[in-house]
Amino acid sequence: MGKFFDSIQPAHKAFAEKQHIFFVATAPLSKDGRINLSPKGMDSFCILSESKVAYMDVIGSGNETSAHTLENGRITFMFCAFDGPPNILRFYGKGRAVLPDTEGWSELAAHFTIYPSTRQIIVADIDMVQTSCGFGVPFYDYVGERTFHFDWASKKSVESLSDYVSEKNTVSVDGLPTDWGLKEK
């Protein structure tokens, strides 16, 4: 049976910090819009307070989280126990993208390793936390982080990374603008 909390408790923080993967979900307001659910890793998640979290986001083939949070702010983070006792942890809130060289960037960036391919930091105010059993989640062994993203990015110049963002990350698959799309206007 799920339990709900108004804020992130110390046990929630400890559990989230032990996980090697988390999931981010956002959705547009349109009933025809596509829900986005993305796995994240690379030790990129940080709990800033009992009601605020953030993660460092690298350049990717899409930028749905930016588009959806720009439109409506809704965001959910989920962590699952893949070893040890079963557990699922969700943080619900309102998120936004913070781009390099914008207000708040320096303060947030201090919590992460910032790479040449860091696209943005997603920050969210959390208004509800949920735990649930996770009895159906299988066991998995953590082997290590993949290097594909960094191998790809290391072959690109700062200019070509910027060009990639301009080409692939300014609108969502449903045509909604992202923070990067607004920045380019």
VOKOL-568772 format. One record per residue: residue in one letter; x, y, z of N, C-alpha, C, O in turn. Coordinates in steps of 0.001 Angstrom, whole numbers, padded with zeros to 6 digits, always signed. Layout:
! VOKOL-568772
aXYZXYZXYZXYZ...
***
This chain:
! VOKOL-568772
m+000843-001178+000000+000000+000000+000000+000887+001239+000000+001819+001334+000799g+000607+002178-000879+001388+003385-000970+001191+004308+000223+000113+004370+000815k+002256+005019+000561+002197+006037+001606+002578+007368+000978+003446+007426+000107f+001922+008439+001423+002156+009769+000870+002747+010685+001934+002442+010565+003120f+003592+011595+001488+004267+012546+002358+004238+013927+001712+004194+014042+000487d+004262+014961+002525+004268+016342+002023+005660+016825+001640+005800+017850+000973s+006691+016092+002058+008060+016524+001776+008977+015311+001733+008592+014205+002112i+010189+015538+001266+011198+014489+001167+011782+014251+002563+012360+015151+003171q+011619+013036+003047+012112+012662+004372+013548+012145+004270+013983+011755+003186p+014292+012137+005380+015672+011629+005338+015787+010218+004742+016730+009946+003999a+014858+009332+005049+014903+007971+004480+014709+007994+002966+015323+007200+002253h+013864+008892+002470+013670+009025+001011+014968+009489+000357+015384+008961-000674k+015593+010479+000971+016854+011020+000442+017914+009923+000393+018596+009764-000619a+018055+009172+001475+019054+008100+001525+018788+007051+000447+019721+006588-000210f+017527+006677+000261+017182+005678-000755+017498+006209-002153+018150+005519-002937a+017050+007413-002474+017273+007980-003810+018766+008097-004113+019194+007807-005230e+019544+008510-003150+020978+008700-003381+021721+007392-003632+022809+007412-004208k+021168+006264-003217+021801+004964-003439+021512+004387-004817+022195+003462-005254q+020503+004923-005511+020087+004343-006786+020986+004826-007925+021434+005972-007935h+021243+003931-008881+022080+004258-010035+021265+004750-011223+021820+005260-012196i+019956+004597-011140+019075+005018-012225+017811+005616-011615+017346+005185-010560f+017271+006617-012301+015968+007160-011945+015233+007453-013238+015829+007469-014315f+013941+007685-013123+013099+007916-014292+012399+009259-014127+012000+009634-013025v+012256+009979-015241+011592+011277-015259+010404+011177-016209+010545+010711-017340a+009232+011615-015748+008031+011592-016584+007422+012989-016641+007308+013680-015629t+007035+013385-017851+006334+014648-018085+005304+014404-019176+005358+013400-019886a+004370+015332-019298+003354+015201-020348+002846+016585-020723+002794+017481-019880p+002471+016761-021983+001852+018024-022381+000398+018070-021902-000151+017061-021461l-000202+019225-021994-001605+019363-021613-002550+018710-022613-003608+018207-022232s-002176+018715-023882-003023+018157-024932-003280+016674-024705-002358+015913-024413k-004548+016269-024841-004866+014842-024678-004247+014008-025787-004101+012794-025642d-003882+014640-026886-003240+013924-027981-001724+013959-027898-001039+013295-028676g-001195+014741-026948+000255+014853-026794+000853+013583-026223+000175+012805-025552r+002100+013389-026492+002785+012174-026061+003400+012348-024676+004045+013358-024395i+003197+011367-023828+003817+011332-022508+005278+010964-022699+005606+010099-023512n+006150+011616-021955+007572+011305-022033+008013+010633-020738+007680+011092-019646l+008755+009558-020867+009316+008847-019725+010755+008508-020076+011009+007765-021023s+011698+009052-019315+013114+008883-019644+013901+008316-018474+013752+008782-017345p+014740+007312-018732+015667+006844-017704+016876+007778-017652+017304+008306-018679k+017419+007976-016464+018589+008837-016283+019579+008142-015359+019191+007355-014496g+020842+008436-015545+021899+007879-014711+023004+008901-014521+022737+010092-014366m+024241+008437-014532+025442+009284-014451+025553+010080-013158+026175+011142-013156d+024984+009614-012079+025054+010337-010808+024654+011798-011013+025349+012715-010577s+023525+011992-011684+023114+013335-012097+021966+013913-011284+021474+014991-011620f+021519+013240-010228+020374+013690-009440+020830+014228-008098+021743+013684-007476c+020184+015307-007654+020552+015915-006380+019291+016365-005639+018425+017026-006213i+019201+016007-004382+018130+016519-003525+018678+017769-002851+019609+017696-002049l+018096+018909-003181+018581+020201-002695+017995+020568-001337+018639+021253-000543s+016780+020115-001074+016120+020376+000206+014971+019389+000338+014799+018523-000519e+014192+019508+001388+013065+018589+001566+011943+018847+000564+010974+018091+000505s+012075+019919-000226+011038+020210-001218+011599+020632-002581+010865+021165-003412k+012886+020397-002812+013469+020800-004096+014515+019778-004530+015370+019367-003745v+014427+019375-005807+015386+018451-006407+015857+019033-007734+015260+019967-008268a+016934+018463-008252+017435+018886-009559+018225+017742-010175+018745+016872-009477y+018300+017766-011506+019218+016844-012168+019882+017541-013340+019301+018401-014001m+021131+017132-013571+021929+017648-014673+021572+016835-015903+021641+015606-015885d+021191+017519-016969+020688+016882-018180+021666+017128-019322+022036+018270-019596v+022079+016061-019981+023003+016186-021102+022236+016204-022431+021072+015811-022503i+022913+016662-023457+022327+016739-024797+021858+015353-025223+022564+014360-025046g+020664+015305-025782+020103+014059-026276+019345+014294-027564+019333+015404-028098s+018716+013252-028057+018028+013327-029344+016698+014061-029272+016121+014384-030310g+016204+014330-028083+014977+015087-027891+015079+015897-026614+016045+015773-025862n+014070+016729-026374+014098+017593-025196+012676+017768-024663+012229+018882-024389e+011985+016651-024524+010579+016680-024113+010394+017273-022721+009435+018010-022493t+011288+016968-021792+011140+017469-020425+011109+018991-020416+010295+019591-019714s+011981+019613-021185+011997+021075-021263+010686+021602-021836+010121+022563-021312a+010203+020983-022903+008963+021453-023535+007771+021312-022597+006962+022231-022470h+007667+020170-021948+006508+019930-021079+006545+020793-019825+005516+021332-019418t+007715+020933-019207+007772+021778-018007+007592+023241-018362+007059+024008-017560l+008024+023641-019541+007788+025019-019992+006291+025255-020173+005788+026325-019828e+005575+024267-020711+004146+024412-020950+003322+024355-019661+002415+025162-019460n+003649+023385-018782+002757+023184-017628+003458+022854-016319+002807+022827-015275g+004746+022605-016337+005513+022377-015125+005442+020982-014527+006313+020614-013739r+004431+020193-014878+004240+018895-014219+005417+017953-014478+005874+017796-015610i+005897+017325-013384+007017+016402-013506+006938+015373-012384+006536+015684-011263t+007327+014144-012706+007404+013069-011721+008752+012381-011868+009204+012097-012978f+009387+012117-010730+010630+011350-010678+010322+010030-009989+009577+009999-009010m+010893+008934-010496+010672+007634-009872+012001+006911-009697+012845+006891-010593f+012158+006323-008525+013312+005493-008191+012787+004113-007809+011760+004007-007139c+013486+003048-008230+013118+001672-007895+014318+000984-007260+015462+001215-007650a+014040+000142-006284+015095-000702-005726+015278-001898-006651+014345-002671-006866f+016481-002049-007197+016798-003218-008012+017635-004221-007230+017955-005300-007728d+017988-003853-005998+018640-004775-005069+018110-004458-003673+017456-003435-003471g+018387-005318-002734+017912-005081-001378+016398-005178-001272+015744-005750-002144p+015840-004616-000198+014386-004666-000001+013638-003952-001132+014131-002953-001656p+012456-004449-001516+011693-003806-002592+011188-002441-002153+010774-002254-001009n+011229-001486-003081+010757-000132-002783+010631+000645-004085+011453+000494-004989i+009618+001461-004173+009473+002446-005250+009236+003783-004579+008465+003882-003624l+009897+004803-005080+009803+006154-004530+009494+007113-005670+010168+007104-006700r+008463+007947-005477+008106+008944-006492+008093+010329-005857+007616+010517-004738f+008631+011295-006603+008547+012713-006243+007681+013391-007295+007966+013291-008488y+006633+014077-006869+005740+014803-007769+005942+016296-007561+006083+016755-006428g+005957+017057-008658+006117+018490-008474+005989+019288-009744+005456+018835-010757k+006505+020505-009645+006538+021445-010763+007998+021724-011092+008782+022124-010231g+008342+021506-012349+009731+021645-012761+009927+022719-013800+008978+023248-014378r+011183+023023-014017+011578+023983-015059+013017+023706-015441+013788+023147-014661a+013363+024103-016641+014742+023970-017119+015504+025253-016820+014989+026358-016994v+016720+025083-016375+017629+026216-016179+018783+026010-017155+019496+025010-017081l+018960+026949-018057+019972+026844-019103+021274+027485-018652+021273+028357-017783p+022408+027046-019252+023680+027709-018937+023569+029225-019188+022886+029676-020108d+024246+029968-018359+024294+031431-018481+022947+032105-018243+022731+033223-018711t+022030+031444-017518+020782+032085-017131+020744+032169-015608+021562+031563-014916e+019781+032928-015104+019659+033118-013662+019499+031775-012950+018675+030949-013343g+020281+031569-011917+020227+030359-011129+021185+029268-011577+021406+028304-010844w+021760+029403-012773+022644+028360-013295+023840+028107-012379+024093+026962-012005s+024564+029135-012019+025794+028955-011241+025523+028260-009916+026269+027367-009514e+024465+028665-009244+024113+028058-007961+023789+026575-008127+024254+025748-007342l+022998+026235-009139+022632+024836-009372+023808+024018-009894+024009+022881-009468a+024581+024585-010807+025695+023864-011425+026731+023431-010391+027434+022442-010602a+026835+024147-009292+027804+023802-008238+027527+022427-007631+028407+021867-006977h+026345+021876-007825+025976+020574-007264+026314+019404-008188+026133+018247-007807f+026803+019691-009397+026992+018647-010402+028355+018743-011070+029036+019765-010989t+028737+017656-011732+029841+017704-012677+029248+018211-013984+028381+017561-014569i+029710+019362-014440+029195+019956-015674+030151+019585-016810+031356+019824-016732y+029588+018998-017862+030361+018535-019008+030150+019487-020186+029207+020278-020172p+031006+019425-021198+030756+020225-022408+029392+019919-023031+028818+020768-023714s+028878+018723-022800+027584+018327-023361+026424+018518-022387+025314+018063-022664t+026656+019181-021254+025544+019464-020353+024623+020460-021047+025056+021537-021456r+023368+020098-021176+022389+020918-021887+021669+021876-020953+021480+023048-021276q+021266+021363-019781+020456+022156-018862+020411+021440-017518+020844+020294-017394i+019895+022114-016545+019586+021498-015260+018086+021628-015080+017525+022718-015193i+017444+020504-014800+016017+020510-014515+015878+020603-013001+016413+019765-012274v+015174+021603-012532+014947+021792-011103+013446+021696-010855+012646+022166-011664a+013067+021085-009733+011643+020888-009453+011343+021139-007982+012087+020735-007088d+010230+021819-007770+009670+021984-006432+008735+020811-006201+007773+020618-006944i+009017+020035-005182+008277+018806-004901+007165+019097-003900+007410+019655-002830d+005929+018709-004263+004794+018951-003367+004176+017659-002828+003317+017700-001946m+004614+016509-003361+004114+015240-002846+005160+014149-003098+005808+014112-004144v+005303+013274-002118+006214+012135-002198+005385+010884-001942+004513+010873-001073q+005662+009837-002702+004946+008577-002515+005937+007424-002454+006881+007360-003242t+005716+006521-001519+006444+005255-001506+005436+004146-001779+004273+004237-001387s+005893+003108-002449+005057+001930-002656+005946+000701-002623+007171+000815-002581c+005333-000472-002641+006028-001715-002304+007142-002116-003264+008228-002478-002810g+006918-002067-004537+007927-002529-005485+008115-004035-005514+009146-004521-005979f+007125-004785-005020+007251-006238-004959+007455-006866-006337+008069-007929-006434g+006963-006243-007392+007080-006808-008731+008330-006381-009485+008538-006803-010622v+009164-005550-008869+010387-005083-009541+011463-006158-009399+011774-006566-008280p+012038-006624-010513+013041-007693-010433+014382-007185-009883+014628-005981-009824f+015222-008112-009489+016591-007786-009098+017438-007573-010351+017285-008288-011342y+018318-006600-010301+019301-006367-011356+020621-006018-010704+020655-005431-009622d+021708-006381-011364+023033-006026-010869+023541-004807-011622+023474-004742-012849y+024043-003855-010874+024661-002662-011475+026077-003039-011910+026876-003513-011103v+026378-002826-013185+027691-003170-013725+028551-001919-013881+029761-001972-013663g+027950-000810-014249+028693+000427-014437+027963+001361-015376+026924+001020-015941e+028522+002538-015531+027942+003550-016420+028399+003300-017854+029506+002817-018090r+027548+003627-018787+027916+003566-020210+028734+004807-020561+028601+005853-019925t+029572+004679-021568+030392+005821-021991+029961+006363-023354+030575+007302-023860f+028924+005790-023953+028534+006163-025316+028298+007666-025472+028776+008273-026431h+027561+008268-024532+027271+009698-024654+028568+010503-024675+028750+011376-025525f+029456+010209-023749+030689+010987-023661+031626+010703-024832+032350+011593-025277d+031617+009469-025332+032396+009149-026538+031875+009972-027719+032660+010540-028479w+030554+010032-027867+029930+010814-028944+030261+012295-028791+030688+012942-029746a+030064+012825-027596+030269+014258-027366+031734+014659-027511+032025+015775-027941s+032656+013770-027160+034079+014121-027228+034560+014306-028665+035605+014914-028900k+033805+013787-029616+034163+013929-031035+033604+015207-031645+033828+015495-032821k+032876+015970-030836+032221+017179-031340+032871+018419-030741+033370+018396-029616s+032856+019491-031506+033316+020778-030992+032171+021449-030234+031023+021014-030320v+032485+022496-029502+031450+023255-028801+030419+023751-029809+029219+023719-029539e+030884+024208-030963+029978+024711-032004+029087+023605-032554+027892+023823-032753s+029646+022420-032804+028814+021343-033362+027818+020814-032318+026724+020381-032680l+028184+020843-031025+027210+020483-029983+026069+021494-029964+024903+021121-029841s+026406+022754-030084+025393+023811-030128+024488+023645-031351+023272+023814-031254d+025079+023318-032493+024297+023086-033707+023343+021907-033528+022205+021950-033998y+023803+020857-032850+022966+019687-032595+021761+020069-031742+020635+019666-032033v+022002+020848-030688+020903+021313-029835+019919+022131-030669+018707+021951-030547s+020425+023019-031506+019550+023839-032350+018706+022981-033287+017542+023288-033542e+019297+021913-033791+018589+021055-034736+017605+020100-034052+016509+019877-034567k+017976+019536-032905+017206+018443-032305+016458+018794-031018+015579+018038-030606n+016782+019925-030368+016299+020152-029010+015484+021422-028814+015314+021861-027676t+014978+022022-029875+014240+023287-029734+012716+023119-029734+011990+024029-029335v+012234+021953-030183+010793+021656-030130+010611+020197-029742+011476+019359-029995s+009464+019906-029120+009150+018535-028729+008649+017753-029936+008453+018318-031012v+008443+016451-029753+007906+015635-030848+006504+016082-031239+006056+015818-032355d+005811+016758-030328+004470+017274-030611+004488+018729-031087+003434+019337-031271g+005693+019288-031286+005807+020647-031793+005785+021748-030742+005698+022926-031088l+005862+021386-029463+005904+022410-028406+007310+022987-028306+008285+022252-028463p+007437+024282-028049+008765+024860-027900+009428+024405-026597+008759+024163-025593t+010736+024296-026640+011521+024037-025431+012140+025350-024982+012043+026365-025671d+012772+025317-023827+013485+026522-023368+014570+026919-024362+014828+028105-024562w+015207+025924-024988+016221+026216-026005+015608+026865-027237+016222+027739-027850g+014406+026446-027600+013722+027054-028738+013396+028514-028478+013515+029348-029375l+012984+028828-027253+012700+030231-026903+013977+031057-026846+013978+032234-027208k+015073+030432-026387+016352+031140-026281+016850+031563-027661+017464+032620-027805e+016586+030738-028673+017081+031021-030017+016299+032117-030726+016765+032665-031724k+015113+032441-030218+014295+033462-030891+014808+034842-030605+014243+035823-031088
***
